[in-house]
Structure formats: C-alpha cells, structure tokens
Amino acid sequence: MVEQKVVGGGRSVVGRVVSDKMHKTIVVEVERKVKHALYGKYMRRFSKMYAHDDENTCKMGDIVLIKQSRPLSKTKHWVLVKIIEKAEKDILE
C-alpha cells in the first residue's frame, strides 16, 4: 500500500481509478447519491476528478483515497493519499 504525506486540510474522497494513461496523473470517478427533488428517489451521480500520482503506482480499477490540494495544473486539484484496494488482474482483461 502506498501512502503519501499530504499537508493541510480540505476534502478527501474515495473513488475508483478509471484512467491511468497520463504521466503522474490519474482520473478518479467518485459516486454520490442525490435525492430527486420531486420524486424523492435517490439517484447515483458521478464526478471525474484528476489527481496527482507522483510515483505512477495506480492502475485502472484501483480504489483510492484522494485529497484536495492547491491547483497543480488547469484541471488537477487533487492528490493521491493512498491506495485502499488494488484491482484484480482478471477484471481488467
């Protein structure tokens, strides 16, 4: 398990890595439940967040913890804190 030291406060979220093709960057999909205003049903909504992975350790399908940080580029405002669960090799193939 890889852990990186992150200084400061900010939000932290858990999500699944959907892309690791960029150098030192991963795309993490975070799910949240939103209640429909009229019908009251809870719906799943997804957000894609770009996170900094300094050592290129994450692979597609990993469950990771990311934390908000200062802007690192135009779209990247999150930093990888740790890998919670590694993806199984069979799922990716």
N, C-alpha and C positions, 0 to 999 in steps of 0.2 A: 504494500500500500504506500502510495506516495503522498506526502504531506508537505505543503509549502507554508512558510510563515507569512501571514498577511497582517499588516499593521492597520489599525483604525477600525472604526465602526462600519455601519452600512448593512444592507440586506444580504442575507445568504439564502440560497435556494438550492433544491435538489432537482436534478433533471437527467435526461438521457442524451448521450452524445449521438448526434445524427450525421455529423461530418467531421473528419479529421484530415482533410486533404490540404489545408493551408499549413504553412510553416509556422509553428509555435502558436497556432490558433485552432480552437475547436468551436463547433456550433452545438449549443445545448438547447434541447427542446424541453420547456417547463410546462407542466399541466396545471391548470387551476379550474376550480368548479365555480360557475357563476349561476345565480338563480335568475330564471326568466322573469321579467317584470310583470307580465300579465298572467302566465300560466303557472308560475311557481316551480316549474321543473328545473332541476339542476342540470346544467349542460357543461360539457368539457370544452375548455378553450386552451389553446396552446400559444406559447410565445417562444420565438427563437432568439437566443442570446449568444453573442460572440464572446468567448472567454480566452484569456491568455494561458497557454500551456507551455511553460518555459522549456521543459525537457522533452516535449513531444511524446509523452507517455500514454496518453489516452487513445483508445481505439473506438471505432463505431460500436454502439450498443452498451458502452460502459455507463454505469450510474455514478454521477459525480456530484460533489458539493462545490458550488461556486459562490464567490463573494463579490459584492460591488466594490469598485475601486475608482481611482481617478481615470479620466479618459486616456486610453493608451493609443487610440487611433480614432478615425472617423466613426467607426461602428463598435469598437471594442471597449467596453466599460466594466468588464468582469474578469476575475482572476480565479483560476483553479485552486481550490484549497486541498481537496483530497479525492481520491477515487474510492467510492463506497463499495462498488461491486464491479468486477471485471466481467465483460461479455463472454459468453460461451462461444467457442470457435464454430460449432455446428450451425448456430443461428445465422452467422454472417455469410456462410457459403451457400 
